């Protein structure tokens, strides 16, 4: 009965998510720069901070180009570059300290703003803290954010839509852990490697709503019930897989990792979920049941193999 209720709730939420327009509150990303920055003692910059920086949920970003000892060019943007943060989103910043630069943009008539828009950039290795003031954003969007330099490590499968880290201050932030025993180590064949190989042999063991016997493939995209897409990565060394939600998924952005671990007596599968997508309470509520079902299927398959 609970399974039927869960299925009905998921279908209802999916339908609602299609007709509701979500727009983010970027104020959570604002961080005040540290005061103890090194003064700029010369025009020579020893570190190149050029590149693309993205906020933790990738709603806001900055492209830093043409970096030299005097400054750099920049462009600010929001998700998919559909709505710029401010009327005039590009310009040239000048260094005022060894890792801090500033820029001023004239008021933009399209935003009915006459005061100059002031922007401060503070770099710390591969991090950027950007603060803006007097910038009237289109649609009320603020450009202030704390972000990291884009890299393949931050975006598995070279997929820029994948979000790998989440702001714990976000009101939608959730984190849960579900762990279940798969087999007893009294059976010599009950090993981490054996259970992991069984887990990635069929997709039904990594996605609770997908009863598919196809093998798990690196970076494969699957669209689940209700049109919810995910992309999966495999870590053979860590005995784990990670499913990342993609745009249009009801729980985007978020991820779950299923890792095979061992205790003194058993081999277990540990499922960790984390994200800042909508429906936080619902996500945490259904986790034990849906992953319990996937673990039960995995356990049945493992025990069948071990019995032969």
C-alpha positions in Angstrom: 0.0 0.0 0.0 2.8 2.4 0.9 4.4 1.7 -2.5 1.1 2.7 -4.3 0.9 5.9 -2.2 4.5 6.8 -3.0 4.0 6.2 -6.7 0.9 8.4 -6.7 2.7 11.2 -4.8 5.7 11.0 -7.3 3.3 11.3 -10.2 1.5 14.3 -8.6 4.7 16.1 -7.8 6.1 15.5 -11.4 2.9 16.9 -12.9 3.1 20.0 -10.6 6.7 20.6 -11.5 5.9 20.8 -15.2 3.5 23.7 -14.7 5.4 25.6 -12.0 8.1 28.1 -13.0 11.0 28.0 -10.6 13.5 30.8 -10.2 16.4 30.8 -7.8 17.2 32.9 -4.8 20.8 33.8 -5.4 21.2 35.7 -2.1 22.3 32.5 -0.4 25.5 32.6 -2.5 26.7 36.0 -1.1 30.0 35.8 0.9 31.9 38.7 2.3 35.5 38.7 1.1 38.3 38.3 3.6 40.1 41.5 4.6 43.6 40.1 4.8 44.5 40.2 1.2 48.1 40.9 0.0 48.6 44.4 -1.2 49.6 44.8 -4.9 53.3 45.7 -4.6 54.0 45.6 -8.4 52.3 45.3 -11.7 53.5 41.7 -12.1 50.9 39.0 -11.6 52.5 35.6 -10.8 49.3 33.6 -11.0 46.8 33.5 -13.9 43.2 33.4 -12.6 41.7 33.1 -16.0 38.9 30.7 -16.7 35.2 30.0 -16.0 34.0 30.2 -12.4 30.6 28.8 -11.4 28.6 29.0 -8.1 27.9 25.8 -6.2 24.6 25.2 -7.9 25.8 26.7 -11.2 23.1 29.4 -11.3 25.7 32.2 -11.6 29.1 32.3 -13.2 31.9 34.5 -14.5 34.2 34.1 -17.5 37.7 35.6 -16.9 39.7 36.2 -20.0 42.6 38.3 -21.4 44.3 38.1 -18.0 47.5 40.2 -17.6 49.4 42.2 -15.0 47.0 45.2 -15.3 43.7 43.3 -15.1 41.3 41.1 -17.0 38.1 41.0 -19.1 35.0 39.5 -17.5 31.5 38.4 -18.4 28.9 37.6 -15.8 26.0 35.3 -16.5 23.2 33.3 -14.9 21.9 29.7 -15.7 22.4 28.9 -19.4 23.1 32.6 -20.0 19.4 33.1 -20.5 19.1 36.1 -18.1 22.1 38.4 -17.5 22.7 39.4 -13.9 22.9 43.1 -14.8 22.1 45.1 -17.9 25.7 45.4 -19.0 27.4 42.1 -18.1 30.9 42.5 -19.4 33.8 44.8 -18.8 37.4 45.2 -17.7 38.6 44.8 -14.1 41.8 46.2 -12.7 44.0 44.8 -10.0 44.1 46.7 -6.7 45.8 43.9 -4.7 47.7 40.7 -5.7 44.5 38.7 -5.7 41.7 41.4 -5.7 40.4 43.4 -8.7 37.6 45.9 -9.1 35.5 47.1 -12.0 32.9 49.8 -12.4 30.1 49.7 -15.0 28.0 52.7 -16.0 24.3 52.6 -15.1 22.2 50.8 -17.7 19.0 52.5 -19.0 17.4 49.1 -19.5 17.4 48.5 -15.7 16.5 52.2 -14.9 19.8 52.4 -12.9 21.8 55.6 -13.1 24.5 54.8 -10.5 27.6 52.9 -11.5 27.6 49.2 -10.9 30.7 48.3 -8.8 32.1 44.8 -8.8 34.9 43.3 -6.6 36.7 40.0 -7.5 38.7 38.2 -4.9 40.6 35.1 -6.0 42.0 32.3 -3.7 43.6 29.6 -5.9 40.7 28.0 -7.8 38.0 30.0 -5.9 36.4 33.3 -6.7 34.3 35.5 -4.4 32.4 38.1 -6.4 30.7 41.0 -4.7 28.6 43.6 -6.6 26.9 46.8 -5.4 24.5 49.2 -7.0 23.8 46.7 -9.7 20.1 46.5 -10.5 19.7 43.0 -12.0 17.2 42.0 -14.6 14.4 40.0 -12.9 15.9 41.0 -9.6 18.9 38.6 -10.0 22.0 39.4 -8.0 25.4 38.6 -9.4 27.2 38.2 -6.0 28.4 34.6 -5.6 31.2 32.3 -4.3 32.3 29.9 -7.0 35.0 27.5 -8.2 37.0 27.3 -11.3 35.4 24.9 -13.8 37.2 21.6 -14.3 36.4 18.0 -15.4 36.7 17.0 -11.7 33.8 19.3 -10.9 31.8 18.1 -13.9 32.0 14.4 -14.5 31.5 13.1 -18.0 32.4 16.7 -19.2 28.8 17.6 -18.5 28.5 21.2 -17.3 25.0 20.6 -16.1 26.2 18.2 -13.4 26.4 19.7 -9.9 28.8 17.9 -7.5 28.9 20.1 -4.4 26.0 21.7 -2.5 25.6 24.7 -0.2 24.5 23.4 3.2 22.9 26.8 3.9 20.4 26.3 1.2 16.9 25.7 2.7 16.4 22.8 0.3 19.7 21.1 1.3 19.2 17.5 2.2 21.5 14.6 3.2 20.7 11.0 4.1 22.4 7.6 4.4 20.7 4.2 3.9 22.7 1.1 4.7 21.7 -2.6 4.2 23.5 -5.9 4.6 23.9 -7.9 1.3 25.7 -11.0 2.5 27.6 -12.6 5.3 31.4 -12.9 5.2 31.0 -16.5 6.6 30.7 -17.3 2.9 34.2 -16.9 1.5 32.8 -15.7 -1.9 31.0 -12.8 -0.1 33.5 -10.0 -1.0 33.3 -6.3 -1.8 34.5 -7.0 -5.4 32.0 -9.8 -5.9 29.0 -7.7 -4.7 30.2 -4.6 -6.6 30.4 -6.5 -9.9 26.9 -7.8 -9.3 25.7 -4.3 -8.6 27.0 -2.9 -11.8 25.8 -5.9 -13.9 22.2 -4.6 -14.0 20.8 -1.1 -13.8 18.0 -2.2 -11.5 20.5 -2.4 -8.7 21.5 1.3 -8.9 18.1 2.9 -9.7 15.2 1.9 -7.5 12.5 2.8 -10.1 14.2 1.1 -13.0 13.7 -2.7 -13.5 16.3 -3.1 -16.2 18.8 -5.9 -16.6 21.1 -3.9 -18.8 24.7 -3.5 -17.4 25.7 -0.1 -15.9 27.7 2.0 -18.3 30.0 4.9 -17.5 28.3 8.3 -18.2 25.2 6.8 -19.6 22.1 9.0 -19.4 18.8 7.3 -18.3 15.4 9.0 -18.2 13.4 7.6 -15.3 9.6 7.6 -14.6 8.1 11.0 -15.0 10.8 12.2 -17.4 13.5 12.5 -14.7 17.0 12.2 -16.3 20.1 11.0 -14.5 23.7 10.4 -15.5 25.8 7.6 -13.9 29.5 7.4 -13.2 31.4 4.3 -12.0 34.4 4.3 -9.7 35.9 0.8 -9.7 38.6 1.7 -7.2 36.1 3.0 -4.7 33.5 0.2 -5.3 30.9 2.8 -6.0 28.6 4.4 -8.5 27.1 7.9 -8.5 23.8 9.0 -10.1 23.7 12.7 -10.8 20.3 14.3 -11.5 20.2 16.4 -14.6 18.1 19.5 -15.5 14.3 18.7 -15.7 14.7 16.1 -12.9 12.4 16.8 -10.0 15.3 16.5 -7.5 17.9 18.6 -9.5 20.5 19.4 -8.5 21.5 16.4 -6.5 23.2 13.0 -6.4 23.2 9.6 -4.8 26.3 7.4 -4.3 26.0 3.7 -3.8 29.2 2.2 -2.3 30.0 -1.4 -1.4 31.6 -1.5 2.1 32.4 -4.2 4.6 32.0 -4.6 8.4 33.6 -7.3 10.5 30.8 -9.6 9.7 29.1 -8.5 6.5 29.3 -6.8 3.1 26.9 -3.9 3.0 25.8 -1.3 0.4 25.7 2.3 1.7 23.5 4.7 -0.2 24.2 8.4 0.4 21.9 11.1 -1.0 22.7 14.8 -1.1 21.4 17.9 -3.0 19.6 21.2 -3.0 16.7 20.3 -5.3 13.0 20.7 -4.4 11.0 18.4 -2.2 13.6 18.0 0.5 11.2 16.3 3.0 9.7 14.0 0.5 13.2 12.9 -0.7 14.3 12.1 2.8 11.0 10.3 3.6 11.0 7.9 0.7 14.8 7.1 0.8 14.7 4.2 3.2 11.9 2.4 1.3 13.0 2.9 -2.3 16.7 2.1 -1.6 15.6 -0.8 0.6 13.8 -2.3 -2.4 16.8 -1.9 -4.6 19.0 -3.5 -1.9 16.6 -6.4 -1.6 16.9 -7.1 -5.3 20.7 -6.9 -5.1 20.7 -9.2 -2.1 18.6 -11.8 -3.9 20.8 -11.8 -6.9 24.0 -12.0 -4.9 22.7 -14.9 -2.8 21.6 -16.8 -5.9 25.1 -16.4 -7.4 26.8 -17.4 -4.1 24.6 -20.5 -3.8 25.8 -21.9 -7.2 
